[in-house]
Amino acid sequence: MILIQCQGLSKHYGSKKALNNVNLTLESGAPIALVGPNGAGKTTLFSLLCGYLTPSAGTVRILGEAPNSPALLGQIAALPQDATLDPNLTIISQLSFFARLQGMDSKQANQEALRVLNLVDLAEVAQQKPPSLSHGMSKRVAIAQALIGSPKLVLLDEPTAGLDPANAKKIRELVRTLSPSTTFVISSHNLDELEKLCDQVLYLDKGELGQSISMRSSNSGSDYLTLTMESCDSEALIQAVGQIAGVVNITSKQAHVFVIQLDDTANRHYEFETALLTLFKQQHWQYKMLLKGRTLEETLFS
Ligand SMILES: Nc1ncnc2c1ncn2[C@@H]1O[C@H](COP(=O)(O)OP(=O)(O)OP(=O)(O)O)[C@@H](O)[C@H]1O
């Protein structure tokens, strides 16, 4: 099912071009990552998808509808980067209010508010007011708000920024669990996190959509291996590995991490891995990790 379609989408703020002629078609399914440097236009794109901003040129369709169409009520939700709640009202009353805006009666709205608070493990703060929550808790409440009514599309702008590692992991697990019925588009600078969660990565730079990378195909069908060593003489390793049959290239941009490109001969990986382990045994070199494919960082920036 086509969830998002943008054609020739541009947004200017005065003379500033924040988005330039973006063409994009996204299907529902696994989470999709949106990455790009500061000021690339990610928030602007999210705001156009939600209908918070109107395009300077081009069109947006969500499930075939214009972003502000009443048909999308409850079907699309967003977690803005700087989401805030009213400091004077309890969490439950605010979440229930948002549920009522989607047409639920007061009993259903209360149950829905509790359901989404349970999803983010925060049912115990239901009767509290926002100022009594920590930054991480406020973020999780904002994520709960985006999940009201089980929308088909949820846009998350930096969902785990400021969360401790345990809570960030919980949010990732929640996204994974809900993914069959909700498609998440996640904007983040945390490439490790996106790599764990997303199959497709969109790269936006200076308002233009560049690469669209399929993590699945780049990891399964690729001819790359990423090797992390415990400690080693990098030059000696590059020299020795470079001489193993099938190696096209070996590079190292981070201490102890090597990206090895193999030619595409059938069974090359098995033969190469055997030769690599034999080399480690001969040289008494200890490896930490050998991964098929390249990291997202390597794929985007090498
Ligand atoms: N309201 C505005 N008025 C003028 N310029 C704006 C406005 N909002 C954003 N911009 C500019 O548009 C460009 C894109 O901004 P945007 O916030 O969409 O980027 P971003 O990719 O979300 O950045 P970050 O990763 O820092 O959050 C930037 O150059 C920004 O300065």
The ligand as an SDF file (V2000), in Angstrom:
LIG
                    3D

 31 33  0  0  0  0  0  0  0  0999 V2000
   10.5010   28.9950   10.2010 N   0  0  0  0  0  0  0  0  0  0  0  0
   11.6110   29.1080    9.5100 C   0  0  0  0  0  0  0  0  0  0  0  0
   12.0010   30.2800    8.9790 N   0  0  0  0  0  0  0  0  0  0  0  0
   13.1240   30.4020    8.2470 C   0  0  0  0  0  0  0  0  0  0  0  0
   13.9690   29.3720    7.9920 N   0  0  0  0  0  0  0  0  0  0  0  0
   13.6570   28.1780    8.4980 C   0  0  0  0  0  0  0  0  0  0  0  0
   12.4770   27.9640    9.2960 C   0  0  0  0  0  0  0  0  0  0  0  0
   12.4130   26.6660    9.6600 N   0  0  0  0  0  0  0  0  0  0  0  0
   13.5370   26.0880    9.1430 C   0  0  0  0  0  0  0  0  0  0  0  0
   14.2590   26.9830    8.4460 N   0  0  0  0  0  0  0  0  0  0  0  0
   15.5020   26.7170    7.6940 C   0  0  0  0  0  0  0  0  0  0  0  0
   15.2280   25.6760    6.7660 O   0  0  0  0  0  0  0  0  0  0  0  0
   16.3070   24.7490    6.7110 C   0  0  0  0  0  0  0  0  0  0  0  0
   15.7910   23.3490    7.0590 C   0  0  0  0  0  0  0  0  0  0  0  0
   15.4390   23.3330    8.4570 O   0  0  0  0  0  0  0  0  0  0  0  0
   14.8710   22.0380    9.1720 P   0  0  0  0  0  0  0  0  0  0  0  0
   14.5240   22.4230   10.5770 O   0  0  0  0  0  0  0  0  0  0  0  0
   13.8030   21.4330    8.3420 O   0  0  0  0  0  0  0  0  0  0  0  0
   16.1610   21.0740    9.1510 O   0  0  0  0  0  0  0  0  0  0  0  0
   16.4480   19.6940    9.9530 P   0  0  0  0  0  0  0  0  0  0  0  0
   17.0050   18.7590    8.9380 O   0  0  0  0  0  0  0  0  0  0  0  0
   15.2390   19.2670   10.6800 O   0  0  0  0  0  0  0  0  0  0  0  0
   17.5950   20.1400   10.9540 O   0  0  0  0  0  0  0  0  0  0  0  0
   18.0330   19.5300   12.4110 P   0  0  0  0  0  0  0  0  0  0  0  0
   18.6810   18.1920   12.1370 O   0  0  0  0  0  0  0  0  0  0  0  0
   19.0170   20.5440   12.8920 O   0  0  0  0  0  0  0  0  0  0  0  0
   16.7910   19.4330   13.2600 O   0  0  0  0  0  0  0  0  0  0  0  0
   17.3670   25.2670    7.6640 C   0  0  0  0  0  0  0  0  0  0  0  0
   18.3040   26.0060    6.9150 O   0  0  0  0  0  0  0  0  0  0  0  0
   16.5970   26.1940    8.5930 C   0  0  0  0  0  0  0  0  0  0  0  0
   17.4240   27.2330    9.0690 O   0  0  0  0  0  0  0  0  0  0  0  0
  1  2  1  0
  2  3  1  0
  2  7  2  0
  3  4  2  0
  4  5  1  0
  5  6  2  0
  6  7  1  0
  6 10  1  0
  7  8  1  0
  8  9  2  0
  9 10  1  0
 10 11  1  0
 11 12  1  0
 11 30  1  0
 12 13  1  0
 13 14  1  0
 13 28  1  0
 14 15  1  0
 15 16  1  0
 16 17  2  0
 16 18  1  0
 16 19  1  0
 19 20  1  0
 20 21  2  0
 20 22  1  0
 20 23  1  0
 23 24  1  0
 24 25  2  0
 24 26  1  0
 24 27  1  0
 28 29  1  0
 28 30  1  0
 30 31  1  0
M  END
$$$$
